[in-house]
Amino acid sequence: MGARRQLVQRVCRPFVATIVEFGMWGKKYILAKMQRKKFKPMKFILSKIAIIGLILAGFCPNISVADSTSPSKIPDELIARQLKTHDPSLAISVEAVLYHLKRNQPLTLVDVRRRPDFERLHIPGSLNIPLYAVKAKTYLKSMPVVLVNEGFNYSELQTECRRLGERGFKVSILDGGLPAWYRKGGQLTGDLLALDERKAVSPQAFFRAKDYENTEAVDISINRSDASNRLFPYAKHIPILPESNGSIPELKRLYKRSNPFQSIVILNETGEQYARAEKLLNRMGIESFYLQGGIAAYQKYLDGLMLSWKPRDSRMKTVGNCKPCGEKNAEE
Protein backbone atom coordinates (compact mmCIF):
# COMPACT_ATOMS: atom_id res chain seq x y z
CA MET A 1 0.00 0.00 0.00
CA GLY A 2 2.89 2.33 0.79
CA ALA A 3 4.42 1.83 -2.66
CA ARG A 4 1.04 2.44 -4.27
CA ARG A 5 0.63 5.68 -2.35
CA GLN A 6 4.06 6.87 -3.46
CA LEU A 7 3.16 6.19 -7.08
CA VAL A 8 -0.05 8.15 -6.71
CA GLN A 9 1.80 11.08 -5.19
CA ARG A 10 4.59 11.04 -7.76
CA VAL A 11 2.34 10.89 -10.81
CA CYS A 12 -0.73 12.83 -9.73
CA ARG A 13 0.69 15.54 -7.51
CA PRO A 14 1.90 17.78 -10.40
CA PHE A 15 -1.51 17.62 -12.10
CA VAL A 16 -3.44 18.27 -8.91
CA ALA A 17 -1.14 21.13 -7.91
CA THR A 18 -1.52 22.73 -11.32
CA ILE A 19 -5.30 22.52 -11.23
CA VAL A 20 -5.45 23.85 -7.69
CA GLU A 21 -3.10 26.71 -8.55
CA PHE A 22 -5.12 27.58 -11.64
CA GLY A 23 -8.33 27.48 -9.65
CA MET A 24 -7.01 29.82 -6.98
CA TRP A 25 -5.60 32.24 -9.55
CA GLY A 26 -8.74 32.20 -11.65
CA LYS A 27 -10.90 32.64 -8.61
CA LYS A 28 -9.01 35.75 -7.47
CA TYR A 29 -8.84 37.23 -10.97
CA ILE A 30 -12.48 36.83 -11.96
CA LEU A 31 -13.78 37.81 -8.54
CA ALA A 32 -11.71 40.99 -8.74
CA LYS A 33 -13.18 41.74 -12.16
CA MET A 34 -16.76 41.02 -11.14
CA GLN A 35 -16.73 42.26 -7.60
CA ARG A 36 -19.20 45.03 -8.37
CA LYS A 37 -21.62 42.57 -9.99
CA LYS A 38 -21.32 40.03 -7.14
CA PHE A 39 -21.24 37.08 -9.52
CA LYS A 40 -21.70 34.32 -6.95
CA PRO A 41 -22.30 31.39 -9.36
CA MET A 42 -18.85 31.89 -10.91
CA LYS A 43 -17.31 31.99 -7.44
CA PHE A 44 -18.96 28.69 -6.66
CA ILE A 45 -17.75 27.05 -9.89
CA LEU A 46 -14.16 28.17 -9.48
CA SER A 47 -14.03 27.01 -5.89
CA LYS A 48 -14.76 23.48 -7.11
CA ILE A 49 -11.78 23.22 -9.48
CA ALA A 50 -9.56 21.89 -6.69
CA ILE A 51 -12.11 19.16 -5.99
CA ILE A 52 -12.07 18.17 -9.67
CA GLY A 53 -8.29 17.72 -9.38
CA LEU A 54 -8.73 15.35 -6.47
CA ILE A 55 -11.34 13.39 -8.41
CA LEU A 56 -8.97 13.07 -11.36
CA ALA A 57 -6.33 11.77 -8.98
CA GLY A 58 -8.57 8.79 -8.32
CA PHE A 59 -7.94 7.56 -11.85
CA CYS A 60 -4.16 7.78 -11.57
CA PRO A 61 -3.10 4.83 -9.39
CA ASN A 62 -3.15 2.30 -12.23
CA ILE A 63 -0.64 4.00 -14.50
CA SER A 64 2.78 5.58 -13.91
CA VAL A 65 5.73 6.72 -15.94
CA ALA A 66 8.44 4.12 -16.27
CA ASP A 67 11.10 4.26 -13.58
CA SER A 68 14.18 6.38 -14.19
CA THR A 69 17.02 4.61 -15.88
CA SER A 70 20.35 4.10 -14.15
CA PRO A 71 23.40 5.62 -15.89
CA SER A 72 24.68 2.16 -16.82
CA LYS A 73 21.59 1.53 -18.95
CA ILE A 74 21.87 4.67 -21.04
CA PRO A 75 23.23 3.59 -24.47
CA ASP A 76 26.77 4.48 -25.47
CA GLU A 77 25.62 6.39 -28.55
CA LEU A 78 24.04 9.02 -26.31
CA ILE A 79 27.18 9.35 -24.20
CA ALA A 80 30.10 9.10 -26.61
CA ARG A 81 31.48 12.11 -28.43
CA GLN A 82 31.70 12.21 -32.20
CA LEU A 83 34.41 14.81 -32.36
CA LYS A 84 33.88 17.77 -34.66
CA THR A 85 35.93 20.90 -35.04
CA HIS A 86 34.99 24.55 -35.27
CA ASP A 87 36.44 26.56 -38.13
CA PRO A 88 38.88 29.02 -36.51
CA SER A 89 38.93 31.17 -39.65
CA LEU A 90 35.37 32.29 -38.86
CA ALA A 91 36.32 33.72 -35.46
CA ILE A 92 37.16 37.32 -34.70
CA SER A 93 38.51 38.34 -31.31
CA VAL A 94 37.05 41.01 -29.07
CA GLU A 95 40.33 42.93 -29.33
CA ALA A 96 40.08 43.02 -33.15
CA VAL A 97 36.49 44.28 -33.07
CA LEU A 98 37.34 47.00 -30.53
CA TYR A 99 40.30 48.03 -32.68
CA HIS A 100 38.04 48.54 -35.72
CA LEU A 101 35.39 50.42 -33.76
CA LYS A 102 37.84 52.79 -32.06
CA ARG A 103 39.15 53.80 -35.48
CA ASN A 104 35.63 54.23 -36.87
CA GLN A 105 36.20 51.53 -39.44
CA PRO A 106 33.00 50.13 -41.03
CA LEU A 107 31.69 47.21 -38.98
CA THR A 108 28.23 45.99 -37.99
CA LEU A 109 27.54 43.91 -34.90
CA VAL A 110 24.52 41.65 -35.32
CA ASP A 111 23.16 40.10 -32.12
CA VAL A 112 21.27 36.91 -33.07
CA ARG A 113 19.77 36.17 -29.64
CA ARG A 114 16.06 36.32 -28.85
CA ARG A 115 14.51 39.78 -28.69
CA PRO A 116 13.82 39.69 -24.90
CA ASP A 117 17.43 38.70 -24.21
CA PHE A 118 18.69 41.49 -26.47
CA GLU A 119 16.49 44.12 -24.85
CA ARG A 120 17.69 43.10 -21.42
CA LEU A 121 21.40 43.31 -22.28
CA HIS A 122 23.29 44.08 -25.47
CA ILE A 123 26.27 45.85 -27.02
CA PRO A 124 25.50 49.52 -27.74
CA GLY A 125 24.92 50.09 -31.45
CA SER A 126 24.41 46.41 -32.28
CA LEU A 127 21.45 45.22 -34.32
CA ASN A 128 19.11 42.45 -33.19
CA ILE A 129 18.39 40.19 -36.16
CA PRO A 130 17.43 36.49 -35.91
CA LEU A 131 20.10 34.30 -37.45
CA TYR A 132 17.77 32.97 -40.15
CA ALA A 133 16.87 36.52 -41.22
CA VAL A 134 20.36 37.93 -41.71
CA LYS A 135 20.49 36.71 -45.31
CA ALA A 136 17.50 38.92 -46.16
CA LYS A 137 19.30 42.09 -45.02
CA THR A 138 21.20 42.70 -48.24
CA TYR A 139 22.31 46.16 -47.09
CA LEU A 140 24.70 44.38 -44.70
CA LYS A 141 26.81 43.27 -47.67
CA SER A 142 28.35 46.73 -47.81
CA MET A 143 30.48 46.21 -44.69
CA PRO A 144 31.93 43.45 -42.49
CA VAL A 145 29.40 41.80 -40.15
CA VAL A 146 30.16 40.23 -36.77
CA LEU A 147 27.61 37.78 -35.36
CA VAL A 148 27.17 37.89 -31.58
CA ASN A 149 25.58 35.33 -29.26
CA GLU A 150 25.84 34.23 -25.61
CA GLY A 151 29.28 32.74 -26.29
CA PHE A 152 28.56 29.04 -26.07
CA ASN A 153 26.75 27.34 -28.96
CA TYR A 154 28.59 28.16 -32.17
CA SER A 155 27.50 25.34 -34.49
CA GLU A 156 24.46 27.10 -35.95
CA LEU A 157 26.38 30.34 -36.31
CA GLN A 158 29.16 28.62 -38.24
CA THR A 159 26.74 26.90 -40.61
CA GLU A 160 24.93 30.16 -41.36
CA CYS A 161 28.21 32.05 -41.56
CA ARG A 162 29.35 29.85 -44.43
CA ARG A 163 26.01 30.25 -46.22
CA LEU A 164 26.17 34.00 -45.86
CA GLY A 165 29.70 34.01 -47.26
CA GLU A 166 28.43 32.18 -50.34
CA ARG A 167 25.81 34.93 -50.77
CA GLY A 168 28.38 37.70 -50.75
CA PHE A 169 28.37 38.70 -47.08
CA LYS A 170 31.61 39.30 -45.17
CA VAL A 171 30.77 37.60 -41.89
CA SER A 172 32.66 36.46 -38.81
CA ILE A 173 31.69 35.33 -35.30
CA LEU A 174 32.64 37.10 -32.08
CA ASP A 175 34.83 34.65 -30.18
CA GLY A 176 33.54 34.30 -26.61
CA GLY A 177 30.31 36.20 -27.25
CA LEU A 178 28.95 38.74 -24.76
CA PRO A 179 30.87 37.42 -21.69
CA ALA A 180 34.23 37.82 -23.46
CA TRP A 181 33.19 41.22 -24.77
CA TYR A 182 32.47 42.51 -21.27
CA ARG A 183 35.50 40.87 -19.66
CA LYS A 184 37.85 42.46 -22.20
CA GLY A 185 36.56 45.99 -21.77
CA GLY A 186 33.64 46.22 -24.18
CA GLN A 187 30.61 48.23 -23.12
CA LEU A 188 27.20 46.69 -22.49
CA THR A 189 23.80 48.33 -22.08
CA GLY A 190 21.18 46.88 -19.76
CA ASP A 191 21.05 44.50 -16.82
CA LEU A 192 24.48 43.04 -16.15
CA LEU A 193 22.93 40.31 -14.00
CA ALA A 194 21.70 38.78 -17.24
CA LEU A 195 25.31 38.09 -18.13
CA ASP A 196 25.67 35.57 -15.31
CA GLU A 197 22.34 33.97 -16.21
CA ARG A 198 23.55 33.46 -19.77
CA LYS A 199 26.37 31.30 -18.41
CA ALA A 200 23.91 28.57 -17.43
CA VAL A 201 23.97 25.83 -20.08
CA SER A 202 20.91 23.59 -20.25
CA PRO A 203 21.38 19.81 -20.57
CA GLN A 204 19.92 20.00 -24.07
CA ALA A 205 22.36 22.72 -25.16
CA PHE A 206 25.30 20.81 -23.69
CA PHE A 207 24.22 17.63 -25.47
CA ARG A 208 24.32 19.47 -28.81
CA ALA A 209 27.71 21.05 -28.11
CA LYS A 210 29.54 18.14 -26.47
CA ASP A 211 30.73 16.69 -29.78
CA TYR A 212 32.91 19.70 -30.52
CA GLU A 213 36.47 19.28 -29.35
CA ASN A 214 36.57 22.88 -28.12
CA THR A 215 33.87 22.10 -25.54
CA GLU A 216 35.67 21.13 -22.35
CA ALA A 217 33.69 19.56 -19.49
CA VAL A 218 35.21 19.86 -16.02
CA ASP A 219 33.84 17.97 -13.03
CA ILE A 220 34.67 20.06 -9.96
CA SER A 221 33.27 17.58 -7.42
CA ILE A 222 35.62 16.60 -4.60
CA ASN A 223 34.98 12.92 -5.35
CA ARG A 224 33.95 11.93 -8.83
CA SER A 225 30.81 9.76 -8.88
CA ASP A 226 30.02 6.67 -10.93
CA ALA A 227 27.37 8.69 -12.79
CA SER A 228 29.98 11.26 -13.77
CA ASN A 229 32.39 8.60 -15.00
CA ARG A 230 29.63 6.97 -17.02
CA LEU A 231 27.90 10.03 -18.51
CA PHE A 232 30.99 12.25 -18.89
CA PRO A 233 33.89 9.89 -19.69
CA TYR A 234 35.59 12.74 -21.57
CA ALA A 235 35.36 15.22 -18.67
CA LYS A 236 38.40 16.37 -16.72
CA HIS A 237 38.16 15.87 -12.96
CA ILE A 238 39.60 18.93 -11.27
CA PRO A 239 38.30 19.18 -7.68
CA ILE A 240 37.90 22.75 -6.51
CA LEU A 241 38.12 22.80 -2.73
CA PRO A 242 37.06 25.69 -0.51
CA GLU A 243 39.91 28.02 0.43
CA SER A 244 42.35 26.16 -1.80
CA ASN A 245 44.12 27.13 -5.02
CA GLY A 246 45.61 23.74 -5.69
CA SER A 247 43.57 23.29 -8.87
CA ILE A 248 44.91 26.42 -10.58
CA PRO A 249 47.82 24.73 -12.42
CA GLU A 250 45.51 22.10 -13.91
CA LEU A 251 42.99 24.73 -15.00
CA LYS A 252 45.74 26.77 -16.66
CA ARG A 253 46.88 23.75 -18.65
CA LEU A 254 43.31 23.11 -19.73
CA TYR A 255 42.66 26.61 -21.01
CA LYS A 256 44.31 27.50 -24.31
CA ARG A 257 43.99 31.20 -25.05
CA SER A 258 44.93 30.72 -28.72
CA ASN A 259 42.10 28.25 -29.27
CA PRO A 260 39.03 30.05 -30.73
CA PHE A 261 35.53 29.06 -29.71
CA GLN A 262 36.70 27.24 -26.58
CA SER A 263 33.95 26.68 -24.03
CA ILE A 264 34.69 25.36 -20.54
CA VAL A 265 31.63 23.89 -18.82
CA ILE A 266 31.92 23.16 -15.12
CA LEU A 267 29.64 20.62 -13.49
CA ASN A 268 29.00 18.66 -10.32
CA GLU A 269 26.36 16.30 -8.99
CA THR A 270 23.49 18.69 -8.30
CA GLY A 271 24.36 21.84 -10.20
CA GLU A 272 24.78 23.85 -7.00
CA GLN A 273 27.64 25.74 -5.40
CA TYR A 274 29.34 26.76 -8.64
CA ALA A 275 30.25 30.18 -7.22
CA ARG A 276 33.65 29.12 -5.86
CA ALA A 277 34.72 27.67 -9.21
CA GLU A 278 33.46 30.70 -11.16
CA LYS A 279 35.38 33.12 -8.96
CA LEU A 280 38.56 31.12 -9.36
CA LEU A 281 38.20 30.91 -13.14
CA ASN A 282 37.33 34.61 -13.47
CA ARG A 283 40.40 35.52 -11.44
CA MET A 284 42.48 33.55 -13.94
CA GLY A 285 40.80 35.29 -16.88
CA ILE A 286 39.05 32.08 -17.98
CA GLU A 287 35.53 32.41 -19.30
CA SER A 288 33.40 29.49 -18.13
CA PHE A 289 29.85 28.18 -18.22
CA TYR A 290 28.08 25.80 -15.89
CA LEU A 291 25.78 22.87 -16.50
CA GLN A 292 22.32 23.75 -15.25
CA GLY A 293 21.09 21.15 -12.76
CA GLY A 294 24.41 19.31 -12.83
CA ILE A 295 24.90 15.63 -13.53
CA ALA A 296 21.46 14.75 -12.14
CA ALA A 297 19.67 16.99 -14.65
CA TYR A 298 21.79 15.73 -17.55
CA GLN A 299 21.03 12.12 -16.62
CA LYS A 300 17.33 12.96 -16.54
CA TYR A 301 17.60 14.55 -19.99
CA LEU A 302 19.38 11.50 -21.45
CA ASP A 303 16.82 9.26 -19.77
CA GLY A 304 13.99 11.12 -21.49
CA LEU A 305 15.85 11.09 -24.79
CA MET A 306 16.34 7.34 -24.56
CA LEU A 307 12.69 6.75 -23.68
CA SER A 308 11.59 8.85 -26.65
CA TRP A 309 13.18 6.26 -28.93
CA LYS A 310 10.96 3.52 -27.59
CA PRO A 311 7.34 2.73 -28.56
CA ARG A 312 4.75 4.39 -26.35
CA ASP A 313 3.58 1.12 -24.75
CA SER A 314 7.07 0.33 -23.51
CA ARG A 315 7.28 3.74 -21.83
CA MET A 316 4.33 3.00 -19.57
CA LYS A 317 3.69 0.27 -17.04
CA THR A 318 0.65 -0.87 -15.09
CA VAL A 319 0.74 -1.26 -11.34
CA GLY A 320 -2.82 -2.48 -10.86
CA ASN A 321 -5.65 -4.22 -12.63
CA CYS A 322 -5.90 -1.61 -15.38
CA LYS A 323 -8.24 -2.61 -18.19
CA PRO A 324 -8.22 -1.27 -21.72
CA CYS A 325 -10.53 1.64 -22.38
CA GLY A 326 -14.10 0.52 -23.01
CA GLU A 327 -13.65 -2.92 -21.48
CA LYS A 328 -16.09 -3.68 -18.66
CA ASN A 329 -15.55 -5.77 -15.61
CA ALA A 330 -16.83 -9.35 -15.82
CA GLU A 331 -19.28 -8.76 -12.99
CA GLU A 332 -20.83 -5.89 -14.92
C-alpha positions in Angstrom: 0.0 0.0 0.0 2.9 2.3 0.8 4.4 1.8 -2.7 1.0 2.4 -4.3 0.6 5.7 -2.3 4.1 6.9 -3.5 3.2 6.2 -7.1 -0.1 8.2 -6.7 1.8 11.1 -5.2 4.6 11.0 -7.8 2.3 10.9 -10.8 -0.7 12.8 -9.7 0.7 15.5 -7.5 1.9 17.8 -10.4 -1.5 17.6 -12.1 -3.4 18.3 -8.9 -1.1 21.1 -7.9 -1.5 22.7 -11.3 -5.3 22.5 -11.2 -5.4 23.9 -7.7 -3.1 26.7 -8.5 -5.1 27.6 -11.6 -8.3 27.5 -9.7 -7.0 29.8 -7.0 -5.6 32.2 -9.6 -8.7 32.2 -11.7 -10.9 32.6 -8.6 -9.0 35.8 -7.5 -8.8 37.2 -11.0 -12.5 36.8 -12.0 -13.8 37.8 -8.5 -11.7 41.0 -8.7 -13.2 41.7 -12.2 -16.8 41.0 -11.1 -16.7 42.3 -7.6 -19.2 45.0 -8.4 -21.6 42.6 -10.0 -21.3 40.0 -7.1 -21.2 37.1 -9.5 -21.7 34.3 -7.0 -22.3 31.4 -9.4 -18.8 31.9 -10.9 -17.3 32.0 -7.4 -19.0 28.7 -6.7 -17.7 27.1 -9.9 -14.2 28.2 -9.5 -14.0 27.0 -5.9 -14.8 23.5 -7.1 -11.8 23.2 -9.5 -9.6 21.9 -6.7 -12.1 19.2 -6.0 -12.1 18.2 -9.7 -8.3 17.7 -9.4 -8.7 15.3 -6.5 -11.3 13.4 -8.4 -9.0 13.1 -11.4 -6.3 11.8 -9.0 -8.6 8.8 -8.3 -7.9 7.6 -11.9 -4.2 7.8 -11.6 -3.1 4.8 -9.4 -3.2 2.3 -12.2 -0.6 4.0 -14.5 2.8 5.6 -13.9 5.7 6.7 -15.9 8.4 4.1 -16.3 11.1 4.3 -13.6 14.2 6.4 -14.2 17.0 4.6 -15.9 20.4 4.1 -14.1 23.4 5.6 -15.9 24.7 2.2 -16.8 21.6 1.5 -18.9 21.9 4.7 -21.0 23.2 3.6 -24.5 26.8 4.5 -25.5 25.6 6.4 -28.6 24.0 9.0 -26.3 27.2 9.3 -24.2 30.1 9.1 -26.6 31.5 12.1 -28.4 31.7 12.2 -32.2 34.4 14.8 -32.4 33.9 17.8 -34.7 35.9 20.9 -35.0 35.0 24.5 -35.3 36.4 26.6 -38.1 38.9 29.0 -36.5 38.9 31.2 -39.7 35.4 32.3 -38.9 36.3 33.7 -35.5 37.2 37.3 -34.7 38.5 38.3 -31.3 37.1 41.0 -29.1 40.3 42.9 -29.3 40.1 43.0 -33.1 36.5 44.3 -33.1 37.3 47.0 -30.5 40.3 48.0 -32.7 38.0 48.5 -35.7 35.4 50.4 -33.8 37.8 52.8 -32.1 39.2 53.8 -35.5 35.6 54.2 -36.9 36.2 51.5 -39.4 33.0 50.1 -41.0 31.7 47.2 -39.0 28.2 46.0 -38.0 27.5 43.9 -34.9 24.5 41.7 -35.3 23.2 40.1 -32.1 21.3 36.9 -33.1 19.8 36.2 -29.6 16.1 36.3 -28.8 14.5 39.8 -28.7 13.8 39.7 -24.9 17.4 38.7 -24.2 18.7 41.5 -26.5 16.5 44.1 -24.8 17.7 43.1 -21.4 21.4 43.3 -22.3 23.3 44.1 -25.5 26.3 45.8 -27.0 25.5 49.5 -27.7 24.9 50.1 -31.4 24.4 46.4 -32.3 21.5 45.2 -34.3 19.1 42.5 -33.2 18.4 40.2 -36.2 17.4 36.5 -35.9 20.1 34.3 -37.4 17.8 33.0 -40.1 16.9 36.5 -41.2 20.4 37.9 -41.7 20.5 36.7 -45.3 17.5 38.9 -46.2 19.3 42.1 -45.0 21.2 42.7 -48.2 22.3 46.2 -47.1 24.7 44.4 -44.7 26.8 43.3 -47.7 28.4 46.7 -47.8 30.5 46.2 -44.7 31.9 43.4 -42.5 29.4 41.8 -40.2 30.2 40.2 -36.8 27.6 37.8 -35.4 27.2 37.9 -31.6 25.6 35.3 -29.3 25.8 34.2 -25.6 29.3 32.7 -26.3 28.6 29.0 -26.1 26.8 27.3 -29.0 28.6 28.2 -32.2 27.5 25.3 -34.5 24.5 27.1 -35.9 26.4 30.3 -36.3 29.2 28.6 -38.2 26.7 26.9 -40.6 24.9 30.2 -41.4 28.2 32.0 -41.6 29.3 29.9 -44.4 26.0 30.3 -46.2 26.2 34.0 -45.9 29.7 34.0 -47.3 28.4 32.2 -50.3 25.8 34.9 -50.8 28.4 37.7 -50.8 28.4 38.7 -47.1 31.6 39.3 -45.2 30.8 37.6 -41.9 32.7 36.5 -38.8 31.7 35.3 -35.3 32.6 37.1 -32.1 34.8 34.7 -30.2 33.5 34.3 -26.6 30.3 36.2 -27.3 28.9 38.7 -24.8 30.9 37.4 -21.7 34.2 37.8 -23.5 33.2 41.2 -24.8 32.5 42.5 -21.3 35.5 40.9 -19.7 37.9 42.5 -22.2 36.6 46.0 -21.8 33.6 46.2 -24.2 30.6 48.2 -23.1 27.2 46.7 -22.5 23.8 48.3 -22.1 21.2 46.9 -19.8 21.0 44.5 -16.8 24.5 43.0 -16.1 22.9 40.3 -14.0 21.7 38.8 -17.2 25.3 38.1 -18.1 25.7 35.6 -15.3 22.3 34.0 -16.2 23.6 33.5 -19.8 26.4 31.3 -18.4 23.9 28.6 -17.4 24.0 25.8 -20.1 20.9 23.6 -20.2 21.4 19.8 -20.6 19.9 20.0 -24.1 22.4 22.7 -25.2 25.3 20.8 -23.7 24.2 17.6 -25.5 24.3 19.5 -28.8 27.7 21.1 -28.1 29.5 18.1 -26.5 30.7 16.7 -29.8 32.9 19.7 -30.5 36.5 19.3 -29.3 36.6 22.9 -28.1 33.9 22.1 -25.5 35.7 21.1 -22.3 33.7 19.6 -19.5 35.2 19.9 -16.0 33.8 18.0 -13.0 34.7 20.1 -10.0 33.3 17.6 -7.4 35.6 16.6 -4.6 35.0 12.9 -5.4 33.9 11.9 -8.8 30.8 9.8 -8.9 30.0 6.7 -10.9 27.4 8.7 -12.8 30.0 11.3 -13.8 32.4 8.6 -15.0 29.6 7.0 -17.0 27.9 10.0 -18.5 31.0 12.2 -18.9 33.9 9.9 -19.7 35.6 12.7 -21.6 35.4 15.2 -18.7 38.4 16.4 -16.7 38.2 15.9 -13.0 39.6 18.9 -11.3 38.3 19.2 -7.7 37.9 22.8 -6.5 38.1 22.8 -2.7 37.1 25.7 -0.5 39.9 28.0 0.4 42.4 26.2 -1.8 44.1 27.1 -5.0 45.6 23.7 -5.7 43.6 23.3 -8.9 44.9 26.4 -10.6 47.8 24.7 -12.4 45.5 22.1 -13.9 43.0 24.7 -15.0 45.7 26.8 -16.7 46.9 23.7 -18.6 43.3 23.1 -19.7 42.7 26.6 -21.0 44.3 27.5 -24.3 44.0 31.2 -25.1 44.9 30.7 -28.7 42.1 28.2 -29.3 39.0 30.0 -30.7 35.5 29.1 -29.7 36.7 27.2 -26.6 33.9 26.7 -24.0 34.7 25.4 -20.5 31.6 23.9 -18.8 31.9 23.2 -15.1 29.6 20.6 -13.5 29.0 18.7 -10.3 26.4 16.3 -9.0 23.5 18.7 -8.3 24.4 21.8 -10.2 24.8 23.8 -7.0 27.6 25.7 -5.4 29.3 26.8 -8.6 30.3 30.2 -7.2 33.7 29.1 -5.9 34.7 27.7 -9.2 33.5 30.7 -11.2 35.4 33.1 -9.0 38.6 31.1 -9.4 38.2 30.9 -13.1 37.3 34.6 -13.5 40.4 35.5 -11.4 42.5 33.5 -13.9 40.8 35.3 -16.9 39.1 32.1 -18.0 35.5 32.4 -19.3 33.4 29.5 -18.1 29.9 28.2 -18.2 28.1 25.8 -15.9 25.8 22.9 -16.5 22.3 23.7 -15.3 21.1 21.2 -12.8 24.4 19.3 -12.8 24.9 15.6 -13.5 21.5 14.8 -12.1 19.7 17.0 -14.7 21.8 15.7 -17.5 21.0 12.1 -16.6 17.3 13.0 -16.5 17.6 14.5 -20.0 19.4 11.5 -21.5 16.8 9.3 -19.8 14.0 11.1 -21.5 15.8 11.1 -24.8 16.3 7.3 -24.6 12.7 6.7 -23.7 11.6 8.8 -26.7 13.2 6.3 -28.9 11.0 3.5 -27.6 7.3 2.7 -28.6 4.8 4.4 -26.3 3.6 1.1 -24.7 7.1 0.3 -23.5 7.3 3.7 -21.8 4.3 3.0 -19.6 3.7 0.3 -17.0 0.7 -0.9 -15.1 0.7 -1.3 -11.3 -2.8 -2.5 -10.9 -5.6 -4.2 -12.6 -5.9 -1.6 -15.4 -8.2 -2.6 -18.2 -8.2 -1.3 -21.7 -10.5 1.6 -22.4 -14.1 0.5 -23.0 -13.6 -2.9 -21.5 -16.1 -3.7 -18.7 -15.6 -5.8 -15.6 -16.8 -9.3 -15.8 -19.3 -8.8 -13.0 -20.8 -5.9 -14.9 
